[in-house]
Amino acid sequence: MNIFKLAYKNIIDNPLNLLLSIILFALGIGLISFLLLLNTQLKEKFDSNLAGIDMVVGAKGSPLQMILCSMYHIDSPTGNVTIQEATPFLRDGHPLIETSVPLSLGDSYGGYRIVGTDHSILKLYDVEIEEGKLFEESMEVTVGKGVALDKGLKIGDTFSSSHGFNEGDFEHDEVSFKVVGIFAGSGTVIDQLILTPSSSIWVTHDHGAEEIEEGEDDHDHDHEEHVHTIDRVDLLSHPEEEITSILVKFKNNKNFQALNMPRNINENTDLQAAAPAYEINRLYAMIGTGTNAIRSLAILIAIVSALSIFIFLFKSLKERRYELALMRVMGGGKTKLFSLIILEGLILAVIGFIIGIILSHVAMEVMAHYLQSDYRYSFTGFRWLSEEWYLLFLSLGIGFIAAIIPAWRAGNTDINKILSRNGK
């Protein structure tokens, strides 16, 4: 019998201890692998949607909330601001601003957010039209690839929006949007959005207000005046209307005046400005606290699993002393016995690694379903990271270290003492 078959036979000879050792080892490796998968994909989503944005301007409130809402579309707005207040940041010719993108939020379709904006948003994201055209007039929409696939939207389809970001909220069924274009998949937040002129949001809310204020005939909004608000000049001609926030990209983000602009806005205006890079780093720090706690737990489990493998091998060694002595008598040298126990430790580690990796990817795929449902971001468990190869080497290292003492004891078995004891 070769050494591999013998090692395998010895391992399965004690199934209960084997199961305990493998479960502990798989849990430790699985937790570490799961954290790698989750953190990697989260960081990719956050980084891809930074889109070179240097500042977000909106209503007073939580700056992190404003960033998450305006850039990642996973939180509620801090409020609205009038175009009159926002005009200095939207007008062409600002000495520090290269691109400014107005956003109007508050409505959704099937859980996907409808964003009132203009074509300047395309300067921030590397996205192209796959079918149809860009929105031009009120109530026209160009939808992200993810939205189109999930909701089965096609060019020419119409739908009504819901007030709020959840399915089942109050519906604006008195007006409808028309799909005029579909974006190609870009891997950015645009995949999960429905883009339309800002005027579409105003028209929708004006009709909603008319419906809520039953019996009031003095509503003086003229919806026809909002037909062509894709032009920035026309947008600024409605100072009384509201938007949610503005995405700003500086001409030079190392310019001293540009760096101080958020602070100046916060101190000298009724608006709020936040730097995405700073707020996202704060978010990473908050997430990192929980992640570090879970990682520490995973390392502790890995240490306990190494101890479990050591106890398993050491106990097995005691039970097989006579067998190992006979192997020595039959020509098995110290090196062979040492290698046999080391091999058993490595086999345990590999089995635990495989089960742990499978568990982590299954758990990630299950979580991906809930993340997609709640936040409309696509995650996957069917992805393999290069870092997982390091986990394999870590597993082999743990198995090797746990087996060293039992292997050394096996290689230094006192043949005469063991055989004489057994013979009595």
N, C-alpha and C positions, 0 to 999 in steps of 0.2 A: 504493500500500500504506500503510495507516494505521500509526501509531507502535506500536500494541499488537502487530499482526501482525509488524511488523519486529523488535520486541524479542524476541518469542517465537522467530522464525526464527533470530535471531542466537544465542540461548541454546542451542538444540538443535543448532546447527551443530558443536559440539565436545562430543559425548556423554560421553567419558571424564572430562574436566575437570568437566563439569556433574555427573556422578554423584558424583565425589569431594566436590565442594562441598556438594551436597545431603545426602549421607550424614553428613558432619561436622556440618552445621547441624541435621539431624534428630536426631542423637544428643544434642547439647547441649540442645535444646528438649525432647526426649523425656524425658531424665533429670530435668530441672527439673519437668516436668509430672507425672511418676511420683511424685516426692517430695511434690508438692502433694497428689496423690490419696491417697497412703499416710498422710501425716501428718494430713491433715484427717479421714480416717475413723478412724484410731487415736485421735485426740484426742476425737472424738465418742463413741467406745465407752467410753473411760476416763471422760469427764465424765458421760455419761448414767448410768453405774453407780456414781458416787460417792454418789448417792441421799441426800445430806445426812448421810452417816455421818461422825461426828467421831472415832471411835476403834474399833479392833478389839483384842479381848483374846483371848489364846490361850496356847499353850505356848511356852517359851523357844526361840529360834532366830533365823532371819533375819526382821526385821520386814517387809521388802519381800516375801519369800516368803509370809508370813502374809497380807498384803494381797492379793497376786495370787491366792492360793488362796481366801480367804474372800469376797472381793468380786468378783473377775473369773473365778474358777474356771479358771485356766490354769496352776496350779502345784500341787505336793503340800503337804499339811499339815505344819506344824512338829511336830505331835504332838497329843495329846489332854490335856484337863484334866478333873478330876472335877467333878461338879455341886456338890459340897461347896465346892470352891475357887471356883467361879463364882457361888455363891449371892448374894454381896453385890451383884453386878451384875445379877442376874436378878430379885431380889425387888422387888415394887412399893413405891413410896414413897421411893425414893432421892432425896435433895434436889437432885442435879445431873443425873440421867439421866431423859430423857423417854421413850425407847424403847430396849429391849435385845432383841436377837434371837439366840437360841441356834442354832448350826449344828452338825450332825453329818455328817461327810464320810467317805468311804472306799470307797463302792460306786458302780457305774455300770451303765447299760444301753445297749448299743450305742455306747459311747463318750460318752454323755451322763451327767452326774453326778446321782446321787440325793442330795438334801439333806434331812437330818432337821431339822425346825424346827417352828415353830408359826405361828399366823395373824398374829403381830406383824410378820412379814416384809412383809406387804402394806402396812404403814404407811410403808415406805421406798420402795416402787416403785409407780408409777402403772400398776397392772395390774388388769384385771377378768376375771371368769369369762365365757368365751364359751359354754361348754357344760358341763352337769353341775353339780358343786358343789365346794367346798373339801374337802380331806382332813380327816377327823375321827378315825378310829380307826387303830390299827396296821395296816400293810400296805396302807392306802389311799393313792393318789397323785393329785395334780393336776399335769398335765404342761404344760410351756411349748408355745407354738404351734409353734416351730421343731422341737421334739422330735416332736410329734404328726404334723406334715407329713412329716418325714424318715422316721420309723419306721412311719407309717400307723396310729398308735394311735387307738383309739376307746373311748368309754365302755363299761365292762364287760370290756375286754381285760385279760389277766393276763400277767405276764412274771416271769422270775427275774433277779436282779442278778448282776453280776460283782464280785469283790473287787478293787478297784483302779479305775483310770480308763481302762484300755485294753480294747478288744475282745479277747476270747480269754483274759482272765485267769480265775482260778479262779471257778467259778460256784456261787452259793448256790442250787442247784436243789431244795433240800429245802423251801424256802418261796417263795411268789410274791406279787408286788404286784398290786393291782387298780386300774385306772384309774377314778376316779370323777368327774374333771373335767378340762377343758382351758382354759388361760388364753387370752385374746385376745392377739394380737400387740401388744407394747408397745415394741419396740426396745431393751429392756433385757436384762440377763443372764438374767432370768426366762424368756425365750423358749427358752433352751438348757438349762433345768434341769427336774428331776423332784422335786417337793416332797412330803414325807411327814412324819408325826409322828416325833419323835426316837426314840420307842420302836420304830419299824420297823427302824431301824439296829441297835438293841440286840438285838431278836429275831433279825434276820438273822445277826448276828455270834455270838450265843449258839448258834444252830444250827450255824454254821460251825465253832465251837470244838468242839462235840460230835462233829462228823464227823471233825475232825482228830485229836482225842484218842480214838482208837479203843480200845475196851475199858474206858474209864473210865466208871463208873456213878454217880459222886459229884457230878455237875454239879447244882448246887442252884438254878439260875435258874428261876423260875416265870414262864413267858411270858404266862400269862393276866393277870398283874398289870400288864402294859404295854398293855392294850387301850385305855385312855383317857388318854393323856399329852399331849393337845393343850392341856389346861388347865395354866396355869403353876404353880399350887399343886401339882398332881399331879406335874409335872416335878420340882419341888424336893423331893418326897417320896422321890426315889431318889438320895440323895447319893453312893452308891457308883458310879453309872453315869457314863459319860464323854461329853463333847461335844468338838467340835474348837475352836470359837471363839465369840465373842459380838460382834455388831455393835452399836455403841452410838451413840445420838444424844443430845446434851446438850440440856437445857432452854434453856440460854444458852451458846453456844460462845465467847462473849467473856468469860465469867466467869473470874476469875483461878484459882479452885480447879479449874474444869473444865479449863483449859489446862494445869494442873500435874498433873492426874490421871495421864496416861500415865507421866510421870517417877516419880511416887510409886509406881505399881504396879511399875514395872521395878526400883526400888531397894529396895522393902520387901516384895515378895511373890515367890513362885516362878512367877508368871505373867509374861507379856510383853504390853505394850500398845504400839500403834503408831497414829500419826495418818495416815490415808490421804492427805490433801492433801500432807503433807510427803514421804511415801514416793513418791507419784506424781510429784511435782516432781523427786525424785532420779532416777526412772526416765526422765522426759523429758530430764533432763540427760545421762544415759547414752546414750539413743537419739540425742540431739542431736549428740553427738560424731561418731557414724557418719554421721548425716544431713548434718552440715556438711562432712564430708570428701567425700561424694558430690556435694553441691551445689557445692563448690569445683571438683571434677573437671568437673561440667557447665558451670560458668562458663568454665573453661579451654578446654573443647571448643568452646564458643560463640565464644570469642576466636579460636581457631584456625580455626574455620569462617568467621569474618568475614575473616580474613587470606586464606583460601582463595578466598572470593568476590572479594576485591580482586585477587588474582593472576589469577583466571579472567577478570575483566573487563579488567584491564590488558593481559594477553596477547592477549585478543580484540581490544582496541583497537588494538594494534600490528599485528595481522594484517589489520585492516579500515581502516587509515588511508586508503588510496586510495578505498575505498568511501565513507567519511565525507567525504572531500574532494569527491567527485562530488556528494554530497548537498548540500554547501554551494554548489557551482556551480549546482545545479538549484534553488536557492532555499531550501534548508534553513538556517535561521538558527542562531546559536550556542545559543539557548535550546532549539531543537528537538533538537539533538545532545546537549546537556546532559541534557534530559529523557529522551531515548532510553536513555542509559546508566544513569541513575537508575532508570528503569522496569525495566531488566534486573536490576538489583540487588534491587529490590523483588519482582519475580516469583520470583527465586531464593529469597528469604527466605520468601515465602508458600508455595512448594512445600515447602521444608524444614520450615516450621511445620506444615503439614497432615500430612506424613509422620511427623514427630516426635510430634504429638498422637495420631495413630492408633497408633503403636508403644507409647506410654505407656499408653493405655487397654487395648490388647491384653495388655501385660505385667501390668497391674493385675488384669485378669480372670483371667489364668493364676495369679497369686499368690493371688487370692481363693479359688480352688479349694483350694489347699493350706492356707490359713489356716482355711477352713471345715472341712477334714478334720482338721486337727491341734488347733484350738482351739475349734471350734464357733461361731465368730463369723462373721457374714455381712459380707463386703466385696463391692464390685462395681467393675468397670471401666466399666460403663455409666452413668456419672455425670459431669456436666460442671460444673466450678467456675467461678465468676465470675472468679477469679484467672487463668484461662486466657486471658481476653481481654487481660489485661496482657501475657501472653506473646506474643500476636499483635503488640501495639504494640512490644514489645521486639524481636521478629523484624524488623519493618519498620524499626525504628531501626538495627539492625545492618546490614540490607541497604542502607539509605540511606548510613550512614557509610562502609561498604566501597566504595560506588560513587562517592563524592564526588570523589576524586582522578582516577579514570579519566574521570568525566563532565566535570570541569573541563578535562582535557587534550583531550577530544573537542571541547568547545565552543571551544577556542582553537587548533584545528588550523590550521597554516600551509598554506593551499591551494596557493599558488604553489610552495613548496618541494617538497611531496609530489607534485604533478602533474608538475613538471619532472624529479624523480628517476625517476618512473615512465616518463616519456617517453624517457629516455636508454637 
